[in-house]
């Protein structure tokens, strides 16, 4: 085998090793991302299932209360947090003497559930 052929063979072998290594790293990264996504999904479910999910209930005078808002991902209707009291969701549902309150449909409840779930696992 000629000298240049040997050099070329070594170069190609090195490139193949680097390419194989890069493919293994990509496969491991995809597996890691998949596992972390699954854990994030479970954390969100944990936060959403918690009766202690922090909510905002308006505490200032105004129209009859019908909804409560997310404390961690409020919608644009929550412009001044001083007008609201932070309470666990289980208490927010019954915060109005007039009606059973519901979640505000404009708030980011999925994001709030993830934040609350992360807080819960951070406390453990």
Secondary structure as a PSIPRED ss2 file (coil, helix, strand):
# PSIPRED VFORMAT (PSIPRED V4.0)

   1 X C   1.000  0.000  0.000
   2 X C   1.000  0.000  0.000
   3 X H   0.000  1.000  0.000
   4 X H   0.000  1.000  0.000
   5 X H   0.000  1.000  0.000
   6 X H   0.000  1.000  0.000
   7 X H   0.000  1.000  0.000
   8 X H   0.000  1.000  0.000
   9 X H   0.000  1.000  0.000
  10 X H   0.000  1.000  0.000
  11 X H   0.000  1.000  0.000
  12 X H   0.000  1.000  0.000
  13 X H   0.000  1.000  0.000
  14 X H   0.000  1.000  0.000
  15 X H   0.000  1.000  0.000
  16 X H   0.000  1.000  0.000
  17 X H   0.000  1.000  0.000
  18 X H   0.000  1.000  0.000
  19 X H   0.000  1.000  0.000
  20 X H   0.000  1.000  0.000
  21 X H   0.000  1.000  0.000
  22 X H   0.000  1.000  0.000
  23 X H   0.000  1.000  0.000
  24 X H   0.000  1.000  0.000
  25 X H   0.000  1.000  0.000
  26 X H   0.000  1.000  0.000
  27 X H   0.000  1.000  0.000
  28 X H   0.000  1.000  0.000
  29 X H   0.000  1.000  0.000
  30 X H   0.000  1.000  0.000
  31 X H   0.000  1.000  0.000
  32 X H   0.000  1.000  0.000
  33 X H   0.000  1.000  0.000
  34 X H   0.000  1.000  0.000
  35 X H   0.000  1.000  0.000
  36 X H   0.000  1.000  0.000
  37 X H   0.000  1.000  0.000
  38 X H   0.000  1.000  0.000
  39 X H   0.000  1.000  0.000
  40 X H   0.000  1.000  0.000
  41 X H   0.000  1.000  0.000
  42 X H   0.000  1.000  0.000
  43 X H   0.000  1.000  0.000
  44 X H   0.000  1.000  0.000
  45 X H   0.000  1.000  0.000
  46 X H   0.000  1.000  0.000
  47 X H   0.000  1.000  0.000
  48 X H   0.000  1.000  0.000
  49 X H   0.000  1.000  0.000
  50 X C   1.000  0.000  0.000
  51 X C   1.000  0.000  0.000
  52 X C   1.000  0.000  0.000
  53 X C   1.000  0.000  0.000
  54 X E   0.000  0.000  1.000
  55 X E   0.000  0.000  1.000
  56 X E   0.000  0.000  1.000
  57 X E   0.000  0.000  1.000
  58 X E   0.000  0.000  1.000
  59 X C   1.000  0.000  0.000
  60 X C   1.000  0.000  0.000
  61 X C   1.000  0.000  0.000
  62 X C   1.000  0.000  0.000
  63 X C   1.000  0.000  0.000
  64 X C   1.000  0.000  0.000
  65 X C   1.000  0.000  0.000
  66 X C   1.000  0.000  0.000
  67 X E   0.000  0.000  1.000
  68 X E   0.000  0.000  1.000
  69 X E   0.000  0.000  1.000
  70 X E   0.000  0.000  1.000
  71 X C   1.000  0.000  0.000
  72 X C   1.000  0.000  0.000
  73 X C   1.000  0.000  0.000
  74 X C   1.000  0.000  0.000
  75 X C   1.000  0.000  0.000
  76 X C   1.000  0.000  0.000
  77 X C   1.000  0.000  0.000
  78 X C   1.000  0.000  0.000
  79 X C   1.000  0.000  0.000
  80 X C   1.000  0.000  0.000
  81 X H   0.000  1.000  0.000
  82 X H   0.000  1.000  0.000
  83 X H   0.000  1.000  0.000
  84 X E   0.000  0.000  1.000
  85 X E   0.000  0.000  1.000
  86 X E   0.000  0.000  1.000
  87 X E   0.000  0.000  1.000
  88 X E   0.000  0.000  1.000
  89 X H   0.000  1.000  0.000
  90 X H   0.000  1.000  0.000
  91 X H   0.000  1.000  0.000
  92 X H   0.000  1.000  0.000
  93 X C   1.000  0.000  0.000
  94 X C   1.000  0.000  0.000
  95 X C   1.000  0.000  0.000
  96 X C   1.000  0.000  0.000
  97 X C   1.000  0.000  0.000
  98 X C   1.000  0.000  0.000
  99 X C   1.000  0.000  0.000
 100 X C   1.000  0.000  0.000
 101 X C   1.000  0.000  0.000
 102 X E   0.000  0.000  1.000
 103 X E   0.000  0.000  1.000
 104 X C   1.000  0.000  0.000
 105 X C   1.000  0.000  0.000
 106 X C   1.000  0.000  0.000
 107 X C   1.000  0.000  0.000
 108 X C   1.000  0.000  0.000
 109 X H   0.000  1.000  0.000
 110 X H   0.000  1.000  0.000
 111 X H   0.000  1.000  0.000
 112 X H   0.000  1.000  0.000
 113 X H   0.000  1.000  0.000
 114 X H   0.000  1.000  0.000
 115 X H   0.000  1.000  0.000
 116 X H   0.000  1.000  0.000
 117 X H   0.000  1.000  0.000
 118 X H   0.000  1.000  0.000
 119 X H   0.000  1.000  0.000
 120 X H   0.000  1.000  0.000
 121 X H   0.000  1.000  0.000
 122 X H   0.000  1.000  0.000
 123 X H   0.000  1.000  0.000
 124 X C   1.000  0.000  0.000
